[in-house]
Amino acid sequence: MSGVRAVFLDRDGTLMEEVDYCRDPAKIRVYPGVPEALRKIKAAGWRTFIVTNQSGIGRGLMTEAQYRAVQEELLRQLGAGAIDEVYFCSDPPGIPSTRRKPAPGMVWEAAAAYDIDLPHSFFIGDKSADIECGQRAGARTILVLTGYGAQQRCRPDFIAQDLTQALAFVLQPPDAGAPGIGAE
């Protein structure tokens, strides 16, 4: 294995409750157990990245300053050092983009900047676009059933109830069973 292992995380519906085009930091609700789960994955030596589409900026529904205020509050609630870096794409749908999920551009940027071993890394999210992005980047994928997860029709490597269960699975030795997590 060359490089380091990483977990790429969708933001809305994965780390925090889904709020359509969240532009108000007061509306952030981090899912229970997420800060603790992130501390465990970091303590085990994994890199952590948020990879998020924020088309509300490109659609004119929020400003980049509003997005940054929300992101700053989310990072505060997750805890210092919980996330190595945040990658976001403001491109709206329908515009050709190498960065907007499901395109893997943001994952590849992180992989190049941090020497990430993508085949031994995970992409975790609640939408088909997250799963496709992870697959196209060469990472393993976990669909969480929070946010829009229960409504998605995709083929992740694994399915978890929430991010805490997904990260607990990531931390298990490769030959260990994963109770409660189903393979698709």
N, C-alpha and C positions, 0 to 999 in steps of 0.2 A: 504494500500500500504506500503510495507516495502522496504527500500532501496531508492535510488535516481533514477530519470529518466535520460536517456542518449540518445544521438543521435550518432549512429555509421555511419561514412561517408567513402565511397570509395574515393580514391584520384583522379586518372586520369580519366577524363571524367565527374567527379562530382564536385570537387572543382576547378579543373584547366582543361584547354584544353588538350585533349588527344595528347600525344607525344609518339610514340612507343618507349618503353624502354628509357624513359627520363633520360639522364645522364649528361645533361648540364643545370645548373641553369639558364642560360640566356634564355632558351626556355620556362620557366614557364610563363603561362598566366592564372592568376586567373580569373574566370568568373566574370563579372560585378555584383556588389551588394553582393558578398559572404562575404567579411570581415564585412560589416554592419549587414548582416543577422546573422552571427556567434556572433557578439556582443549582438544582441537582445536575442538570445537563451541562451547565457551565463548569461545575466542580469536577465532572467526569472528563473535561478537556475538549468538549465540543464547542465549535463556533456557532453563533446564532445570528440570523439575519431576518429582518422583516422585508418581504417582497410584496408590494401592494400597488394595485391599480388605483389611481385617484382621478378618474375621468371627470369628476365634478369640477376640477380646476379647468380642464380643457372645454367643458360644456358651459363654463361661466356661472356655475352654481355655487362656487366658493372661490376664495382667493388662495394663492399659495401661502400667504401669511396665516390664514385660518387653518389650512392643513397643517402647517408647522406648529401652530399653537396646540392643536389636537395631538399631534405626534409627540410634542414635548411633554404634555400631561400624561399620555400613555406611558412613555418611557419612565417618567417619575413614578407612576403607579406600579410598573413592573419591577423597579428597583435598579439602583446604580449597577452598571456593568452587566445587566441581564441580556442586552442585545449588543452585538458587535457593531452592526451598521444597519441602516435603513435605506432601502432602494424603493423609489416610487416612480410611477409613470403617470403623467397627467394627460396622455393622449386619449381622446375620446374614441369610442368604437367607430369602425368604418374608415379610419385613417391608417394607411399602411404604417406599421410600427414593428421594430425589432425588439422593443422593450415591453410593450403591453402584453400581459399574460393573456393567452397561453404561449406567446412567444417567449423563449428562454433568455432573452438578452440580459435582463437584470441578474439572473442567476449566473450567467457566464461572466458578467462584470465582477461579481463577488468572488467567483472561483478564481479568476485571474489575479485579483488584487490580494487574495488571502491564501493562495495555493491550496484550494479545496479539492479533495478527492471526491468527485461527484458520484462515482458508483458506490461509494461507502457512506453517502450522505442521504438525507431525507428531505422531501418537500411535503409540508403538512398544510392542508387547507380545507375549506368547506365548499369549494365550487369545482366544477369540472375543469374550468380554466386553470385552477391551481394544479390539479392532478396532471393535466396535459402538459403544463409548463415544466413540472418536475420530470415527467417522462421524456420530454424533448431535450431537457438538459442532461439526461442520463442519471438522474437520482432515483432512489426508491420513493414511493409515494404513500401517504396515509390520508384518507378522507376522514375528517371529523364530522360528527353528526350534529354539531352545533351550527348556528347560523343557518345557511341554506343546505347544509350537508345531507339531510334526510331526503331532500327533493332532487338530488343530483343523480344523473344516469351516466356513470363513468366506470372505469375499471382500474381503481387504485390497487397497489400491492396489498394494502391492509385498510381496514376500517376501524375507527375507534369512536367511543362515545363522545370524547372531548379531548382537549389538548393534554390534559394531565395524564390520561390513559395512553395517549399516543407517545408522549415523551417517556413514560415508564417502559413502554415496549421498546423504544429506541435504545434504552439503557440496558436491556436484557442481553445476555450473551447470545450469539447467533444460533446456538443449538438449543436454547431454552424455549419452552412453549410460551405462548402468549395468551393466557386465559382472558377471555372477554374481547379479544381482538380477532376479527375474522379476516381471512384472506378473501379477496374478491375472485 
